Amino acid sequence: SRRMSARDLETYLELYRSMRRSLRPLDLMIWLRCGVPAIRRRIAQRGRPSEQAIPASYLRALNGLYEEWIGGWKDCPVIPWDTERQDWLGDLVHRMEFQRAIERFL
């Protein structure tokens, strides 16, 4: 079976709860967003054999789950950053915009 057993899920949840109690709460979450076509291009560019067969349907489902999860996140402010439109790694202006966005929250 490809599903996690109830026992394994409870083990992971207990580990998560334990770690959450021992870590300082986040001040800010930066959510790096990206659409499936761009994700697939980046996977192809990296050329890692283990990633090449990841179905687009899986990536769409994963993106949907992230959208749902972040929509319920209330522990700290969230900066959504569109990595398709803003190249903070390669463009100095975008990097400065990214830095200013972070500084506004801290």
Backbone as a printed PyTorch tensor [residue, N CA C, xyz], in Angstrom:
tensor([[[  0.8360,  -1.1880,   0.0000],
         [  0.0000,   0.0000,   0.0000],
         [  0.8790,   1.2490,   0.0000]],

        [[  0.4310,   2.2750,  -0.6900],
         [  1.1890,   3.5190,  -0.7610],
         [  0.7170,   4.5080,   0.2870]],

        [[ -0.2210,   4.1020,   1.0990],
         [ -0.7310,   4.9900,   2.1460],
         [ -0.0460,   4.6770,   3.4690]],

        [[  0.0680,   5.7080,   4.2730],
         [  0.6840,   5.5730,   5.5830],
         [ -0.3210,   4.9250,   6.5380]],

        [[  0.1580,   4.0410,   7.3690],
         [ -0.7270,   3.4090,   8.3480],
         [ -1.1040,   4.4310,   9.4200]],

        [[ -2.2040,   4.1740,  10.1080],
         [ -2.6530,   5.0650,  11.1830],
         [ -1.5700,   5.1830,  12.2570]],

        [[ -0.9080,   4.0830,  12.5460],
         [  0.1620,   4.0810,  13.5500],
         [  1.3270,   4.9650,  13.1110]],

        [[  1.7430,   4.8360,  11.8450],
         [  2.8410,   5.6640,  11.3390],
         [  2.4530,   7.1390,  11.3190]],

        [[  1.2140,   7.4280,  10.9260],
         [  0.7490,   8.8090,  10.9190],
         [  0.8020,   9.3890,  12.3260]],

        [[  0.3340,   8.6420,  13.3000],
         [  0.3580,   9.1290,  14.6830],
         [  1.7910,   9.3560,  15.1520]],

        [[  2.7140,   8.4900,  14.7500],
         [  4.1310,   8.6690,  15.0980],
         [  4.6520,   9.9760,  14.5150]],

        [[  4.3700,  10.2290,  13.2390],
         [  4.8060,  11.4780,  12.6000],
         [  4.1630,  12.6900,  13.2600]],

        [[  2.8760,  12.6090,  13.5810],
         [  2.1970,  13.7300,  14.2210],
         [  2.7750,  14.0170,  15.5990]],

        [[  3.0940,  12.9830,  16.3420],
         [  3.6940,  13.1810,  17.6620],
         [  5.0730,  13.8210,  17.5310]],

        [[  5.8530,  13.3830,  16.5590],
         [  7.1560,  14.0010,  16.3000],
         [  6.9700,  15.4730,  15.9390]],

        [[  6.0120,  15.7610,  15.0800],
         [  5.7190,  17.1400,  14.6850],
         [  5.3450,  17.9830,  15.9060]],

        [[  4.4440,  17.4780,  16.7400],
         [  4.0130,  18.2290,  17.9200],
         [  5.1800,  18.4610,  18.8710]],

        [[  6.0020,  17.4570,  19.0360],
         [  7.1710,  17.5790,  19.9100],
         [  8.1380,  18.6360,  19.3830]],

        [[  8.4140,  18.5910,  18.0950],
         [  9.3220,  19.5780,  17.5020],
         [  8.7300,  20.9780,  17.5960]],

        [[  7.4530,  21.0720,  17.3690],
         [  6.7880,  22.3780,  17.4020],
         [  6.8720,  23.0040,  18.7910]],

        [[  6.7740,  22.1840,  19.8330],
         [  6.8730,  22.6970,  21.2010],
         [  8.2820,  23.1860,  21.5130]],

        [[  9.2810,  22.5660,  20.9040],
         [ 10.6660,  22.8960,  21.2480],
         [ 11.2600,  24.0150,  20.3880]],

        [[ 10.5970,  24.3880,  19.3160],
         [ 11.1210,  25.4330,  18.4330],
         [ 10.4420,  26.7710,  18.7010]],

        [[ 11.2050,  27.8390,  18.5320],
         [ 10.6480,  29.1800,  18.6690],
         [  9.6630,  29.4140,  17.5250]],

        [[  8.5310,  30.0460,  17.8030],
         [  7.5620,  30.3100,  16.7330],
         [  8.1720,  31.1860,  15.6320]],

        [[  7.6850,  31.0070,  14.4280],
         [  8.1610,  31.8010,  13.3030],
         [  7.7190,  33.2520,  13.4330]],

        [[  8.5600,  34.1670,  12.9760],
         [  8.1920,  35.5760,  12.8780],
         [  7.5220,  35.8580,  11.5380]],

        [[  7.9120,  35.0900,  10.5360],
         [  7.4590,  35.3320,   9.1780],
         [  7.6240,  34.0550,   8.3650]],

        [[  6.6760,  33.8000,   7.4700],
         [  6.8150,  32.6870,   6.5320],
         [  6.8900,  33.2660,   5.1230]],

        [[  7.8650,  32.8090,   4.3660],
         [  7.9920,  33.1990,   2.9680],
         [  7.5490,  32.0080,   2.1350]],

        [[  6.4960,  32.2220,   1.3620],
         [  5.9200,  31.1560,   0.5500],
         [  6.3400,  31.3820,  -0.8940]],

        [[  7.2080,  30.5270,  -1.3960],
         [  7.6970,  30.6240,  -2.7660],
         [  6.7310,  29.8850,  -3.6770]],

        [[  5.9520,  30.6440,  -4.4310],
         [  4.9150,  30.0760,  -5.2960],
         [  5.4340,  29.8850,  -6.7100]],

        [[  4.9010,  28.8690,  -7.3720],
         [  5.3190,  28.5840,  -8.7400],
         [  4.2740,  27.6750,  -9.3840]],

        [[  3.9180,  27.9640, -10.6190],
         [  2.9610,  27.1400, -11.3420],
         [  3.6000,  25.8660, -11.8770]],

        [[  2.7580,  24.9160, -12.2130],
         [  3.2290,  23.6070, -12.6750],
         [  4.0880,  23.6940, -13.9430]],

        [[  3.7240,  24.4980, -14.9560],
         [  4.6050,  24.5600, -16.1350],
         [  6.0330,  24.9980, -15.7830]],

        [[  6.1570,  25.9870, -14.9100],
         [  7.4950,  26.4440, -14.5060],
         [  8.2070,  25.3810, -13.6740]],

        [[  7.4650,  24.6940, -12.8220],
         [  8.0730,  23.6180, -12.0260],
         [  8.6370,  22.5510, -12.9600]],

        [[  7.8560,  22.1800, -13.9740],
         [  8.3130,  21.1480, -14.9190],
         [  9.5450,  21.6170, -15.7010]],

        [[  9.5840,  22.8830, -16.0920],
         [ 10.7750,  23.4180, -16.7770],
         [ 11.9980,  23.3400, -15.8710]],

        [[ 11.8200,  23.6930, -14.6180],
         [ 12.9420,  23.6760, -13.6780],
         [ 13.4170,  22.2510, -13.4070]],

        [[ 12.4850,  21.3250, -13.3230],
         [ 12.8530,  19.9160, -13.1540],
         [ 13.6760,  19.4580, -14.3520]],

        [[ 13.2320,  19.8100, -15.5500],
         [ 13.9680,  19.4210, -16.7640],
         [ 15.3590,  20.0470, -16.7830]],

        [[ 15.4570,  21.3120, -16.3620],
         [ 16.7550,  21.9950, -16.3430],
         [ 17.7160,  21.3490, -15.3520]],

        [[ 17.1900,  20.9300, -14.1980],
         [ 18.0650,  20.2920, -13.2030],
         [ 18.5890,  18.9630, -13.7120]],

        [[ 17.7520,  18.2480, -14.4490],
         [ 18.1820,  16.9940, -15.0520],
         [ 18.3470,  15.8280, -14.0900]],

        [[ 17.7570,  15.9070, -12.9150],
         [ 17.8490,  14.7930, -11.9660],
         [ 16.9410,  13.6580, -12.4410]],

        [[ 17.5130,  12.4870, -12.6980],
         [ 16.6970,  11.3740, -13.2110],
         [ 15.4980,  11.0460, -12.3160]],

        [[ 15.6700,  11.1380, -11.0200],
         [ 14.5930,  10.7690, -10.0990],
         [ 13.3960,  11.7140, -10.1850]],

        [[ 13.5900,  12.9130, -10.7280],
         [ 12.4960,  13.8840, -10.8140],
         [ 11.7820,  13.8730, -12.1610]],

        [[ 12.4000,  13.3260, -13.1740],
         [ 11.8910,  13.4660, -14.5380],
         [ 10.5170,  12.8350, -14.7490]],

        [[ 10.2030,  11.7990, -14.0190],
         [  8.9350,  11.0890, -14.2320],
         [  7.8140,  11.5670, -13.3120]],

        [[  8.0250,  12.6490, -12.5690],
         [  6.9650,  13.1430, -11.6860],
         [  5.8170,  13.6500, -12.5580]],

        [[  4.6260,  13.0900, -12.4010],
         [  3.4990,  13.4960, -13.2510],
         [  3.0270,  14.9190, -12.9380]],

        [[  2.5980,  15.6240, -13.9720],
         [  2.0550,  16.9720, -13.7910],
         [  0.8440,  16.9380, -12.8600]],

        [[  0.0670,  15.8670, -12.9200],
         [ -1.1150,  15.7530, -12.0510],
         [ -0.7110,  15.7500, -10.5770]],

        [[  0.4060,  15.1070, -10.2660],
         [  0.9030,  15.0910,  -8.8910],
         [  1.3150,  16.5020,  -8.4700]],

        [[  2.0170,  17.2120,  -9.3580],
         [  2.4580,  18.5760,  -9.0460],
         [  1.2620,  19.5030,  -8.8560]],

        [[  0.2280,  19.3520,  -9.6940],
         [ -0.9880,  20.1620,  -9.5320],
         [ -1.6470,  19.8730,  -8.1890]],

        [[ -1.7490,  18.5950,  -7.8410],
         [ -2.3580,  18.2220,  -6.5610],
         [ -1.5470,  18.7770,  -5.3980]],

        [[ -0.2310,  18.6760,  -5.4880],
         [  0.6370,  19.1860,  -4.4300],
         [  0.4860,  20.6970,  -4.2960]],

        [[  0.4610,  21.4070,  -5.4280],
         [  0.2530,  22.8570,  -5.3810],
         [ -1.0800,  23.1900,  -4.7170]],

        [[ -2.1190,  22.4320,  -5.0410],
         [ -3.4240,  22.6490,  -4.4260],
         [ -3.3930,  22.4390,  -2.9220]],

        [[ -2.6840,  21.4200,  -2.4910],
         [ -2.5640,  21.1610,  -1.0550],
         [ -1.7960,  22.2750,  -0.3520]],

        [[ -0.7460,  22.7800,  -1.0100],
         [ -0.0130,  23.9160,  -0.4300],
         [ -0.9130,  25.1440,  -0.3300]],

        [[ -1.7030,  25.4120,  -1.3650],
         [ -2.6310,  26.5520,  -1.3340],
         [ -3.5990,  26.4130,  -0.1540]],

        [[ -4.1300,  25.2230,   0.0030],
         [ -5.0750,  24.9650,   1.0940],
         [ -4.3970,  25.1370,   2.4480]],

        [[ -3.1990,  24.5720,   2.5760],
         [ -2.4720,  24.6340,   3.8440],
         [ -2.1260,  26.0770,   4.2040]],

        [[ -1.5850,  26.8230,   3.2620],
         [ -1.1670,  28.1920,   3.5550],
         [ -2.3790,  29.0770,   3.8320]],

        [[ -3.5220,  28.7490,   3.2170],
         [ -4.7440,  29.5020,   3.4710],
         [ -5.2090,  29.4010,   4.9120]],

        [[ -4.8580,  28.3230,   5.5780],
         [ -5.2320,  28.1410,   6.9730],
         [ -4.1450,  28.5290,   7.9590]],

        [[ -2.9990,  28.9730,   7.4530],
         [ -1.8600,  29.3100,   8.3200],
         [ -2.1490,  30.6160,   9.0430]],

        [[ -2.1120,  30.5860,  10.3760],
         [ -2.4190,  31.7730,  11.1760],
         [ -1.3170,  32.0920,  12.1810]],

        [[ -0.2400,  31.3310,  12.1880],
         [  0.7780,  31.4860,  13.2220],
         [  1.6640,  32.7130,  13.0530]],

        [[  1.7770,  33.2270,  11.8430],
         [  2.6110,  34.3980,  11.5900],
         [  2.2380,  34.9570,  10.2230]],

        [[  2.6980,  36.1770,   9.9180],
         [  2.4400,  36.7130,   8.5790],
         [  3.0980,  35.8530,   7.5010]],

        [[  2.4990,  35.8710,   6.3130],
         [  3.0160,  35.1140,   5.1720],
         [  3.2670,  36.0830,   4.0180]],

        [[  4.4530,  36.0080,   3.4420],
         [  4.7510,  36.7400,   2.2110],
         [  4.6900,  35.7320,   1.0720]],

        [[  3.6720,  35.8390,   0.2090],
         [  3.6730,  34.9750,  -0.9730],
         [  4.5920,  35.6020,  -2.0220]],

        [[  5.5150,  34.8310,  -2.5550],
         [  6.4650,  35.3540,  -3.5390],
         [  6.3770,  34.5130,  -4.8020]],

        [[  5.9710,  35.1490,  -5.8780],
         [  5.8070,  34.4660,  -7.1580],
         [  7.1710,  34.3140,  -7.8200]],

        [[  7.7200,  33.1220,  -7.7850],
         [  9.0690,  32.8940,  -8.3160],
         [  9.1020,  32.8390,  -9.8400]],

        [[  7.9320,  32.8510, -10.4710],
         [  7.9010,  32.9040, -11.9360],
         [  8.0670,  34.3350, -12.4340]],

        [[  7.5280,  35.2730, -11.6880],
         [  7.5680,  36.6770, -12.1100],
         [  8.7100,  37.4510, -11.4580]],

        [[  9.1760,  36.9790, -10.3420],
         [ 10.2220,  37.6700,  -9.5920],
         [ 11.4280,  36.7540,  -9.4550]],

        [[ 12.5010,  37.0790, -10.1270],
         [ 13.7280,  36.2740, -10.0860],
         [ 14.6730,  36.8510,  -9.0420]],

        [[ 14.4250,  36.5400,  -7.7900],
         [ 15.2300,  37.1220,  -6.7180],
         [ 16.6420,  36.5580,  -6.6640]],

        [[ 16.9030,  35.4850,  -7.3590],
         [ 18.2650,  34.9460,  -7.4060],
         [ 19.1100,  35.6350,  -8.4780]],

        [[ 18.5080,  35.9420,  -9.6220],
         [ 19.2940,  36.4410, -10.7400],
         [ 19.1150,  37.9110, -11.0640]],

        [[ 18.1350,  38.5760, -10.4600],
         [ 17.8380,  39.9650, -10.8000],
         [ 17.9880,  40.8320,  -9.5520]],

        [[ 18.9180,  41.7840,  -9.5920],
         [ 19.2060,  42.6230,  -8.4250],
         [ 17.9880,  43.4280,  -7.9880]],

        [[ 17.2320,  43.9710,  -8.9290],
         [ 16.0420,  44.7500,  -8.5780],
         [ 15.0260,  43.8640,  -7.8640]],

        [[ 14.7990,  42.6720,  -8.3760],
         [ 13.8620,  41.7480,  -7.7240],
         [ 14.3680,  41.3570,  -6.3400]],

        [[ 15.6690,  41.1650,  -6.2200],
         [ 16.2520,  40.8150,  -4.9180],
         [ 16.0130,  41.9390,  -3.9140]],

        [[ 16.1680,  43.1850,  -4.3550],
         [ 15.9330,  44.3230,  -3.4640],
         [ 14.4600,  44.4100,  -3.0860]],

        [[ 13.5530,  44.1420,  -4.0200],
         [ 12.1180,  44.1220,  -3.7140],
         [ 11.8010,  43.0290,  -2.7030]],

        [[ 12.4210,  41.8910,  -2.8780],
         [ 12.2410,  40.7660,  -1.9580],
         [ 12.7080,  41.1620,  -0.5590]],

        [[ 13.8700,  41.7700,  -0.4760],
         [ 14.4110,  42.2030,   0.8140],
         [ 13.4960,  43.2370,   1.4640]],

        [[ 12.9980,  44.1990,   0.6920],
         [ 12.0880,  45.2100,   1.2490],
         [ 10.7930,  44.5670,   1.7460]],

        [[ 10.2850,  43.5980,   1.0160],
         [  9.0600,  42.9110,   1.4450],
         [  9.2720,  42.2350,   2.7920]],

        [[ 10.4170,  41.6260,   2.9740],
         [ 10.7290,  40.9730,   4.2530],
         [ 10.8790,  42.0100,   5.3540]],

        [[ 11.6070,  43.0790,   5.0760],
         [ 11.8490,  44.1110,   6.0940],
         [ 10.5560,  44.7490,   6.5790]],

        [[  9.5420,  44.8500,   5.7230],
         [  8.2560,  45.4290,   6.1380],
         [  7.5930,  44.6080,   7.2430]],

        [[  7.8940,  43.3170,   7.2940],
         [  7.2570,  42.4490,   8.2790],
         [  8.0800,  42.2680,   9.5440]],

        [[  9.3400,  42.6080,   9.5000],
         [ 10.2060,  42.3650,  10.6650],
         [ 10.4100,  43.6130,  11.4850]]])
